[in-house]
Amino acid sequence: MTLDQQRKFWIIFFTVLVLSAFIVPFIFFHDVAKVYGAFLFWNIFAVVAIISMVIITSQWRD
């Protein structure tokens, strides 16, 4: 993958990730009486965001 392709991939990936942070809890979990589903989603969201940032920063070079 070229650098330009990697940038486009990560921009699309984080756009989808940020949009899912708003769409999933408020649209799919709005009628759930318990917060278990939303809590699980936020944990998975946090792990995915952390892992993706580790991958991006590990590829930084001078």
C-alpha positions as CSV (number, residue, x, y, z in Angstrom):
1,M,0.0,0.0,0.0
2,T,1.3,3.4,-0.8
3,L,1.2,6.2,1.7
4,D,-1.7,7.9,0.0
5,Q,-3.7,4.7,0.0
6,Q,-3.0,4.2,3.7
7,R,-4.1,7.8,4.5
8,K,-7.4,7.3,2.6
9,F,-8.0,4.0,4.4
10,W,-7.4,5.4,7.9
11,I,-9.5,8.5,7.1
12,I,-12.4,6.3,6.0
13,F,-11.8,3.9,8.9
14,F,-11.9,6.7,11.5
15,T,-14.9,8.4,9.9
16,V,-16.9,5.1,10.1
17,L,-15.6,4.6,13.7
18,V,-16.7,8.1,14.8
19,L,-20.0,7.8,13.1
20,S,-20.6,4.4,14.7
21,A,-20.0,6.1,18.1
22,F,-23.1,8.2,17.5
23,I,-25.3,5.9,15.4
24,V,-25.1,2.6,17.2
25,P,-25.9,3.7,20.8
26,F,-28.6,6.3,19.9
27,I,-30.4,4.4,17.1
28,F,-29.9,0.7,17.9
29,F,-29.9,0.8,21.7
30,H,-32.5,3.5,22.3
31,D,-35.2,1.1,23.4
32,V,-33.1,-1.3,25.4
33,A,-34.0,-1.1,29.1
34,K,-30.7,-2.3,30.4
35,V,-27.4,-0.7,29.5
36,Y,-25.5,-4.0,28.9
37,G,-25.6,-3.6,25.1
38,A,-24.4,0.0,25.1
39,F,-21.7,-0.8,27.7
40,L,-20.4,-3.7,25.6
41,F,-20.4,-1.5,22.4
42,W,-18.4,1.2,24.2
43,N,-15.8,-1.3,25.4
44,I,-15.4,-2.7,22.0
45,F,-15.3,0.8,20.5
46,A,-12.6,1.8,22.9
47,V,-10.4,-1.2,22.2
48,V,-10.7,-0.8,18.4
49,A,-9.8,2.9,18.7
50,I,-6.8,2.2,20.9
51,I,-5.5,-0.6,18.8
52,S,-5.9,1.4,15.6
53,M,-4.0,4.4,17.1
54,V,-1.2,2.0,18.2
55,I,-1.0,0.7,14.7
56,I,-0.9,4.2,13.2
57,T,1.7,5.6,15.6
58,S,3.9,2.5,15.3
59,Q,4.3,3.2,11.6
60,W,5.5,6.8,12.1
61,R,9.0,7.4,10.9
62,D,11.2,10.4,10.4
